[in-house]
Amino acid sequence: MDLTLFDAAFWITSGAILILLILSGFFSGSETALTAASRGKLRAAADRGSKGAKQALDITDDNERLIGSVLLGNNVVNILATSLATALLTKVFGQNGVAAATLIMTLLVLIFAEVLPKTFAITNPELVASAVARPIAFVVMIFSPIVAGVRLLVRGILRIFGVRTDPDSHILAVREEIAGALQLGHSEGVVEKEDRDRILGALDLNERMVEEVMLHRSNIEMVDAAQPPEEILAQILESQHTRLPVFRDDPENIVGVIHAKDLLRAIHKLLTSDRKALAKFDVMTVAMDPYFVPETTTLDDQMREFLRRSAHFALVVDEYGALQGLLTLEDILEEIVGEISDEFDEDEGDQIEATEDGAYLIDGGMTIRDLNRAHDWALPDDEANTIAGLVIHEAQMIPVQGQVFSFHGFRFEVLEKEENRIAMLKVHPLI
């Protein structure tokens, strides 16, 4: 080896390679920190006055441009550092310098420009993201024209193969990201089951329709406006509900909604003035106008409408205006907080009964969502709302009593039927 080779040019080139390795580590760590940092934590820090956190939020709004710029910078410095190292070591070792440069630069880049900075960045993502936001914003601004050209080229190539990119697709994954984090937290014992269910229930309101949680019309208790006042009063007093729809001639013809308190106040006032006037009392004088909503309304929209109208009660109709069911504000709130029971409600525990062989006796009318919540199951509710509906959908027929089916990892046995409705099922997990 000729020692005269170690001249000023050697040390200047070595210094340049060192600086390029530092820049490579900076780009690698910045990429990891900015992609791994929680936007929620950055937003909280920005609200507390952190300019770095605010800038980190700004540059991560367009992840495609950010990652493109950082990768471009990282590749430029890595290639330049490797080229300088090859030229330098070739000058020192001759033809063996290429192999030496490859080995040395691979180790240096791997350790000091990749693993070390990325490990540090993933350990403190929000802190690092805030610190590097300003210089990275400058890099993004410098490389933007090149990145824009590369982006167009990449999208053009992908389009040739039938792949279309959606720059806003990450927004659609927010719900899945939160759900995944909650499931992971629950499995690790950090998040309680009830807290997970409440948050997921609130997130799902915009995706669930009123028809999924309404009380079906076959179970709605109604008041016949043609009944004598004494019978209407007795029905209201015996009912477990405070609001009942009022129909005339046909149960499909809903003409009003009666509130128990309004009826009692009117009858009390009537009896106070004239006890014989009850026979002439018309229930429609105190009935409120019915409020109809389409079955395709989302729960989120309907809850907002309930709050806007200061209402608690709606009748659900299909596209033809035919009555399909009944919805209350409580039904929507139960999707978030779980079952809200009072002294008149049927206990959810009455719908599920465990057996000695590890199976469960389940009311056919129980919703799949409530069943999944109760036992942490994952039965699909895309095609049916109730467990009986799921069995009918999967069987593609109306089962007879005693029939047994197996699907989705469970064994379903039809125990009781009421006409064409499955009243009771025995469900046994197979896994």
C-alpha positions as CSV (number, residue, x, y, z in Angstrom):
1,M,0.0,0.0,0.0
2,D,1.4,3.4,-0.9
3,L,1.2,5.7,2.0
4,T,1.5,8.7,-0.3
5,L,-2.1,7.9,-1.3
6,F,-3.3,9.2,2.1
7,D,-3.2,12.8,0.9
8,A,-5.5,15.7,1.5
9,A,-7.9,14.4,-1.2
10,F,-8.2,11.1,0.7
11,W,-9.2,12.8,3.9
12,I,-11.6,15.2,2.2
13,T,-13.3,12.3,0.4
14,S,-13.5,10.3,3.7
15,G,-15.1,13.3,5.4
16,A,-17.6,13.7,2.6
17,I,-18.5,10.0,2.9
18,L,-19.0,10.5,6.7
19,I,-21.2,13.5,6.1
20,L,-23.2,11.6,3.5
21,L,-23.7,8.7,6.0
22,I,-25.0,11.1,8.6
23,L,-27.4,12.5,6.0
24,S,-28.5,9.0,5.1
25,G,-29.2,8.3,8.8
26,F,-31.1,11.5,9.1
27,F,-33.3,10.6,6.1
28,S,-33.9,7.1,7.4
29,G,-34.7,8.2,10.9
30,S,-36.9,11.0,9.6
31,E,-38.9,8.7,7.4
32,T,-39.5,6.2,10.2
33,A,-40.4,8.9,12.7
34,L,-42.8,10.8,10.5
35,T,-44.6,7.7,9.3
36,A,-44.8,6.1,12.8
37,A,-45.7,9.2,14.8
38,S,-49.3,9.3,16.1
39,R,-51.1,12.2,14.5
40,G,-53.3,12.4,17.6
41,K,-50.3,12.9,19.8
42,L,-48.8,15.4,17.3
43,R,-52.1,17.3,17.2
44,A,-52.1,17.4,21.0
45,A,-48.6,18.7,21.0
46,A,-49.4,21.3,18.4
47,D,-52.4,22.5,20.4
48,R,-50.0,23.0,23.3
49,G,-47.9,25.3,21.1
50,S,-45.2,23.0,19.6
51,K,-44.3,24.4,16.2
52,G,-42.4,21.3,15.3
53,A,-45.4,19.1,15.9
54,K,-47.6,21.5,13.8
55,Q,-45.1,21.3,10.9
56,A,-44.9,17.5,11.2
57,L,-48.7,17.4,10.8
58,D,-48.5,19.7,7.8
59,I,-45.9,17.6,5.9
60,T,-47.6,14.3,6.7
61,D,-50.8,15.5,5.2
62,D,-49.4,14.3,1.8
63,N,-47.6,11.1,2.7
64,E,-46.9,10.2,-0.9
65,R,-45.0,13.4,-1.5
66,L,-43.2,13.2,1.9
67,I,-42.0,9.6,1.4
68,G,-41.0,10.3,-2.2
69,S,-38.9,13.2,-1.2
70,V,-37.2,11.4,1.7
71,L,-36.5,8.3,-0.3
72,L,-35.1,10.4,-3.1
73,G,-32.8,12.2,-0.7
74,N,-31.8,9.0,1.0
75,N,-31.0,7.3,-2.3
76,V,-29.0,10.2,-3.6
77,V,-26.7,10.4,-0.5
78,N,-26.4,6.6,-0.3
79,I,-25.4,6.2,-4.0
80,L,-23.1,9.2,-3.8
81,A,-21.4,7.9,-0.6
82,T,-21.0,4.4,-2.2
83,S,-19.5,5.9,-5.4
84,L,-17.0,8.0,-3.5
85,A,-16.1,5.0,-1.3
86,T,-15.5,2.9,-4.4
87,A,-13.4,5.5,-6.1
88,L,-11.4,6.1,-2.9
89,L,-10.8,2.4,-2.1
90,T,-10.0,1.5,-5.7
91,K,-7.3,4.1,-5.6
92,V,-5.9,2.5,-2.4
93,F,-6.5,-1.2,-3.1
94,G,-6.6,-1.3,-6.8
95,Q,-9.2,-3.8,-8.3
96,N,-9.9,-5.2,-4.9
97,G,-11.2,-1.8,-3.9
98,V,-14.6,-2.5,-5.5
99,A,-15.2,-5.5,-3.2
100,A,-13.8,-3.7,-0.2
101,A,-16.1,-0.7,-0.9
102,T,-19.1,-2.9,-1.3
103,L,-18.5,-4.7,2.0
104,I,-17.5,-1.6,4.1
105,M,-20.3,0.6,2.8
106,T,-22.9,-2.2,3.2
107,L,-21.9,-2.5,6.9
108,L,-21.8,1.2,7.5
109,V,-25.1,2.0,5.8
110,L,-26.8,-1.0,7.5
111,I,-25.6,-0.1,11.0
112,F,-25.3,3.7,11.0
113,A,-27.7,4.8,8.3
114,E,-30.5,2.3,8.7
115,V,-30.8,0.3,11.9
116,L,-29.4,2.8,14.4
117,P,-31.4,5.9,13.3
118,K,-34.6,3.9,12.7
119,T,-34.4,2.2,16.1
120,F,-34.0,5.5,17.8
121,A,-36.8,7.1,15.7
122,I,-39.3,4.3,16.4
123,T,-38.5,4.6,20.1
124,N,-39.4,8.3,20.2
125,P,-41.5,8.9,17.0
126,E,-43.3,12.1,18.0
127,L,-40.2,13.7,19.5
128,V,-38.1,12.9,16.5
129,A,-40.8,13.9,14.0
130,S,-41.2,17.3,15.7
131,A,-37.4,17.8,15.6
132,V,-36.9,16.9,11.9
133,A,-40.1,18.5,10.6
134,R,-38.5,21.8,9.5
135,P,-35.5,20.5,7.6
136,I,-37.6,17.7,6.0
137,A,-40.1,20.4,4.9
138,F,-37.3,22.1,3.2
139,V,-36.2,18.9,1.5
140,V,-39.8,18.2,0.4
141,M,-40.0,21.7,-1.1
142,I,-36.7,21.2,-3.0
143,F,-37.5,17.8,-4.4
144,S,-41.2,18.4,-5.0
145,P,-40.9,18.9,-8.8
146,I,-38.9,15.7,-9.2
147,V,-41.3,13.8,-6.9
148,A,-44.3,15.1,-8.8
149,G,-42.8,13.8,-12.1
150,V,-42.0,10.4,-10.5
151,R,-45.5,10.2,-9.0
152,L,-47.1,10.7,-12.4
153,L,-44.8,8.2,-14.0
154,V,-45.5,5.6,-11.3
155,R,-49.3,6.1,-11.5
156,G,-49.1,5.8,-15.3
157,I,-47.3,2.5,-15.1
158,L,-49.7,1.2,-12.5
159,R,-52.6,2.3,-14.6
160,I,-51.3,0.2,-17.5
161,F,-51.6,-2.9,-15.2
162,G,-55.1,-1.8,-14.0
163,V,-54.1,-0.5,-10.6
164,R,-55.5,2.9,-9.6
165,T,-54.1,4.7,-6.7
166,D,-56.3,6.8,-4.3
167,P,-54.3,9.4,-2.4
168,D,-57.1,9.7,0.2
169,S,-57.5,6.0,0.7
170,H,-55.7,6.2,4.1
171,I,-58.6,8.3,5.4
172,L,-60.9,5.3,4.9
173,A,-58.6,3.1,7.0
174,V,-58.9,5.2,10.1
175,R,-61.8,3.2,11.5
176,E,-59.9,-0.1,10.9
177,E,-56.8,1.3,12.4
178,I,-58.6,2.4,15.6
179,A,-60.5,-0.9,15.7
180,G,-57.2,-2.9,15.4
181,A,-55.6,-0.8,18.1
182,L,-58.6,-1.4,20.4
183,Q,-58.6,-5.2,19.7
184,L,-54.8,-5.3,20.4
185,G,-55.2,-3.3,23.6
186,H,-58.0,-5.6,24.7
187,S,-56.0,-8.8,24.0
188,E,-53.1,-7.4,26.0
189,G,-55.4,-6.4,28.9
190,V,-54.9,-2.7,28.5
191,V,-58.4,-1.9,27.2
192,E,-61.5,-3.2,28.9
193,K,-64.1,-5.0,26.8
194,E,-66.8,-2.5,27.7
195,D,-64.7,0.5,26.7
196,R,-63.7,-1.2,23.4
197,D,-67.4,-2.0,22.6
198,R,-68.5,1.6,23.4
199,I,-65.8,3.2,21.1
200,L,-66.5,0.8,18.3
201,G,-70.2,1.3,18.7
202,A,-69.8,5.0,18.3
203,L,-67.6,4.6,15.2
204,D,-70.1,2.2,13.6
205,L,-73.1,4.6,13.8
206,N,-72.4,6.1,10.4
207,E,-72.3,2.6,8.8
208,R,-75.4,1.1,10.4
209,M,-78.9,1.7,9.2
210,V,-82.0,2.2,11.4
211,E,-83.5,-1.0,10.0
212,E,-80.7,-2.9,11.8
213,V,-81.7,-1.9,15.3
214,M,-85.4,-1.0,15.0
215,L,-88.1,-3.0,16.7
216,H,-89.8,-5.0,13.9
217,R,-93.4,-4.1,13.2
218,S,-94.5,-7.6,14.3
219,N,-93.5,-6.7,17.9
220,I,-94.8,-3.2,18.0
221,E,-97.6,-2.6,20.6
222,M,-100.2,-0.2,19.1
223,V,-103.4,1.6,20.2
224,D,-106.5,1.3,18.1
225,A,-108.1,4.7,17.9
226,A,-111.5,3.1,17.6
227,Q,-111.4,1.4,21.0
228,P,-113.5,2.8,23.8
229,P,-111.6,5.3,26.0
230,E,-111.7,2.9,29.0
231,E,-109.9,0.2,27.0
232,I,-107.3,2.6,25.7
233,L,-106.6,3.9,29.2
234,A,-106.3,0.3,30.5
235,Q,-103.9,-0.6,27.7
236,I,-101.7,2.4,28.3
237,L,-101.6,1.7,32.1
238,E,-100.7,-2.0,31.5
239,S,-98.1,-1.3,28.8
240,Q,-94.4,-1.2,29.7
241,H,-93.9,1.6,27.2
242,T,-94.6,5.4,27.6
243,R,-95.2,6.1,23.9
244,L,-97.4,4.0,21.7
245,P,-98.4,4.4,18.0
246,V,-102.1,5.0,17.3
247,F,-103.7,3.5,14.2
248,R,-107.1,3.8,12.6
249,D,-108.8,0.9,10.7
250,D,-105.5,-0.7,9.7
251,P,-102.3,-1.2,11.7
252,E,-100.4,0.2,8.7
253,N,-102.4,3.4,8.9
254,I,-100.5,5.2,11.8
255,V,-102.3,8.4,12.6
256,G,-100.5,9.5,15.8
257,V,-98.3,8.7,18.7
258,I,-99.8,8.8,22.3
259,H,-97.7,9.6,25.3
260,A,-98.9,8.0,28.5
261,K,-98.5,11.3,30.5
262,D,-100.4,13.3,27.9
263,L,-103.3,10.8,28.0
264,L,-103.4,10.7,31.8
265,R,-103.3,14.5,32.1
266,A,-106.1,14.9,29.7
267,I,-108.3,12.2,31.3
268,H,-107.5,13.6,34.8
269,K,-108.6,17.0,33.6
270,L,-111.7,15.5,32.0
271,L,-112.7,13.6,35.1
272,T,-112.2,16.5,37.3
273,S,-114.7,18.6,35.4
274,D,-117.2,15.8,34.5
275,R,-116.9,12.2,35.4
276,K,-119.3,11.1,32.7
277,A,-117.4,12.8,29.9
278,L,-114.9,9.9,29.6
279,A,-117.1,8.0,27.2
280,K,-116.9,10.9,24.7
281,F,-113.1,11.2,25.0
282,D,-111.2,11.1,21.7
283,V,-107.6,9.8,22.0
284,M,-106.6,11.8,18.9
285,T,-107.1,15.1,20.8
286,V,-103.9,14.3,22.7
287,A,-102.0,12.2,20.2
288,M,-98.9,13.7,18.6
289,D,-98.2,13.6,14.9
290,P,-96.3,10.5,13.9
291,Y,-92.6,10.9,12.8
292,F,-91.6,8.6,10.0
293,V,-88.1,7.9,8.8
294,P,-86.8,5.7,5.9
295,E,-85.2,2.4,6.8
296,T,-82.0,3.4,5.0
297,T,-81.1,6.3,7.3
298,T,-77.8,5.8,9.1
299,L,-77.9,5.7,12.9
300,D,-75.5,8.7,13.0
301,D,-77.9,10.8,10.9
302,Q,-80.9,9.6,12.8
303,M,-79.4,10.4,16.2
304,R,-78.6,13.9,15.0
305,E,-82.1,14.3,13.8
306,F,-83.6,13.1,17.1
307,L,-81.5,15.6,18.9
308,R,-82.4,18.4,16.5
309,R,-86.1,17.7,16.9
310,S,-85.9,16.9,20.6
311,A,-87.6,13.6,19.7
312,H,-87.1,10.1,21.1
313,F,-89.4,8.0,18.9
314,A,-89.7,7.4,15.2
315,L,-91.6,4.9,12.9
316,V,-89.5,3.3,10.2
317,V,-91.0,2.9,6.7
318,D,-89.6,1.3,3.5
319,E,-89.4,2.9,0.1
320,Y,-93.1,2.3,-0.5
321,G,-94.1,3.9,2.8
322,A,-95.1,0.6,4.4
323,L,-94.4,0.4,8.1
324,Q,-91.3,-1.7,8.9
325,G,-90.6,-1.0,12.5
326,L,-90.1,1.4,15.4
327,L,-86.9,3.2,16.5
328,T,-86.2,5.1,19.7
329,L,-83.2,7.2,20.8
330,E,-82.5,4.5,23.4
331,D,-82.0,2.0,20.6
332,I,-79.2,4.1,19.1
333,L,-77.6,4.8,22.5
334,E,-77.6,1.1,23.2
335,E,-75.4,0.6,20.1
336,I,-72.7,2.7,22.0
337,V,-73.1,1.9,25.6
338,G,-74.7,-1.5,25.5
339,E,-78.1,-2.7,26.8
340,I,-80.0,-0.1,28.9
341,S,-82.4,-1.9,31.0
342,D,-85.1,-0.7,33.4
343,E,-87.7,-2.6,35.5
344,F,-89.9,-3.2,32.4
345,D,-87.3,-4.3,29.9
346,E,-86.6,-8.0,29.1
347,D,-83.2,-8.8,30.6
348,E,-80.7,-9.7,27.9
349,G,-79.6,-12.6,30.0
350,D,-83.1,-14.1,29.4
351,Q,-82.2,-14.4,25.7
352,I,-79.0,-16.4,26.4
353,E,-78.8,-19.5,28.6
354,A,-75.6,-21.6,29.0
355,T,-76.0,-25.3,29.0
356,E,-73.8,-28.0,30.7
357,D,-72.3,-29.2,27.4
358,G,-70.8,-25.8,26.6
359,A,-73.6,-24.7,24.2
360,Y,-76.0,-21.7,24.6
361,L,-79.8,-21.6,24.2
362,I,-80.4,-18.3,22.4
363,D,-83.6,-16.5,21.5
364,G,-83.9,-16.4,17.7
365,G,-84.8,-12.7,17.8
366,M,-81.6,-11.7,19.5
367,T,-79.4,-9.5,17.3
368,I,-76.1,-10.9,16.0
369,R,-74.4,-7.7,17.2
370,D,-75.6,-8.2,20.8
371,L,-74.6,-11.8,20.7
372,N,-71.1,-11.0,19.4
373,R,-70.8,-8.4,22.1
374,A,-71.9,-10.7,24.9
375,H,-69.5,-13.5,24.0
376,D,-66.8,-11.8,21.9
377,W,-67.8,-13.8,18.9
378,A,-67.4,-12.7,15.3
379,L,-70.6,-13.9,13.6
380,P,-71.2,-11.9,10.4
381,D,-74.1,-9.4,10.4
382,D,-73.9,-8.2,6.8
383,E,-76.8,-10.3,5.5
384,A,-79.0,-10.6,8.6
385,N,-79.7,-8.7,11.8
386,T,-80.8,-11.6,14.1
387,I,-79.3,-15.0,14.8
388,A,-82.5,-16.6,13.4
389,G,-82.1,-14.5,10.2
390,L,-78.4,-15.6,9.9
391,V,-79.5,-19.3,10.1
392,I,-82.2,-18.8,7.4
393,H,-79.7,-16.9,5.2
394,E,-77.0,-19.6,5.5
395,A,-79.5,-22.4,5.1
396,Q,-81.2,-20.8,2.1
397,M,-84.5,-22.2,3.5
398,I,-86.9,-22.0,6.4
399,P,-85.5,-24.8,8.7
400,V,-87.8,-27.3,10.5
401,Q,-87.6,-28.0,14.2
402,G,-84.7,-30.2,15.0
403,Q,-82.6,-29.4,12.0
404,V,-78.9,-28.8,12.6
405,F,-76.5,-26.6,10.6
406,S,-72.8,-25.8,10.9
407,F,-71.2,-22.6,9.6
408,H,-68.8,-19.8,10.7
409,G,-67.3,-22.2,13.3
410,F,-70.6,-22.8,15.2
411,R,-73.2,-25.6,15.3
412,F,-76.8,-24.3,15.2
413,E,-79.8,-26.5,16.2
414,V,-83.4,-25.3,15.7
415,L,-85.1,-26.0,19.0
416,E,-88.4,-24.1,18.7
417,K,-90.4,-22.6,15.9
418,E,-93.4,-20.3,15.9
419,E,-95.0,-20.6,12.4
420,N,-92.2,-19.6,10.1
421,R,-90.1,-17.9,12.8
422,I,-87.2,-19.5,14.6
423,A,-88.0,-18.9,18.2
424,M,-85.1,-20.8,20.0
425,L,-81.7,-22.0,18.9
426,K,-79.0,-24.1,20.5
427,V,-75.6,-22.7,19.5
428,H,-72.4,-24.6,20.1
429,P,-69.0,-23.2,19.3
430,L,-67.0,-25.7,17.3
431,I,-63.6,-24.1,18.0
